[in-house]
Amino acid sequence: MREAKAQIASLVIAAAAKVVGQETNAKANQALYDSFLAEAGDSHDAGSN
């Protein structure tokens, strides 16, 4: 499940970069991935999904 969330996060970051027309860097991407996974995990664990 965590791998699927990581893949989704990667796609979201790529799409967002295209929307805003900017390149992203690995450090910023990692922070966004970690944030997404933490929030997705928290909401899943809390049963709010």
Secondary structure as UniProt FT lines:
FT   HELIX           2..20
FT   HELIX           26..45
FT   TURN            46..47
//
